């Protein structure tokens, strides 16, 4: 979805970010976009996260720079840009970008090529795009945007102010909270990968549960969230999934979890709140990542393994980061592996 740009003064942006215009800068300068230090031109705002980058920032052509608190007292010299001192420049930059480049919202309408069941409940100011299919008893909350080619199967529930990008598929009976963003090609509620074998082959274990996605979740393009086998798969409030993430059946993900691309989470795994999962991580079934733990990229968590709260782990199978670094040092010097688990 395209973004709409707006203009605000430096003083207004400083107030929004909880900072202050420093060094007698020009508080009335108008800012209309965000940019990197290197690409910024007049009318742009950029940021300097660390004082060691201040010298390079002097050459920036940005009209305004977000800098760490105390910069004017310690940096010395002149800046072409107006400075705004804030506690966390990168966070302030993100907050300002949300306002200057707010996603474009389409006015409420139903495209003539959309197919909407008579029993569907579509609240006010909802936009239904070209080729969208809305099934029986579907509910869509106010202000939600359902873009081209999306399919909402029977009984699906979508909250208010959500954005479903092109070709999103919600299977029957799944539920989305408010302000959920699903990027192109996301599939929520497909059957989980559950089979029982006998002499003749495989028989599908029932996949009759559902998926619940709580408020303020964002899921990246072409990610898949499987329905519960007999219960539910749940993604907690404020959690963010990157592109190409697979969430298996009956997985429980807590609040404010972040999961990077190409991660696969096997069935009945639990990821508690505030965990951070790197890219290409693989998790066996019934694993548990406790609150605040960090799992490094390409790590492998064995079935049933518990990663303790606050731990930082890496490797295959996962181990504490310090241990992982020691093993890497041994490998780098060509020594024999001291860990029998890796043989």
Secondary structure, 3 states (H helix, E strand, C coil): CCEEECCEEHHHHHHHHCCEEECCCCCCCEECEECCCCCCCCCEEEECCCHHHHHHHCCCCCCEEEEECCHHHHHCCCCCCEEEEECCHHHHHHHHHHHHEEECCCCCEECCCCEECCCCEECCCCEECCCCEECCCCEECCCCEECCCCEECCCCEECCCCEECCCCEECCCCEECCCCEECCCCEEEECCCCEEEECCEEEECCCCCEEEECCCCEECCCCEEECCCCCEEEECCCCEECCCCEECCCCEECCCCEECCCCEECCCCEECCCCEECCCCEECCCCEECCCCEECCCCEECCCCEECCCCEEECECCEEHHHHHHHHHHHHCCCCCCCHHHC
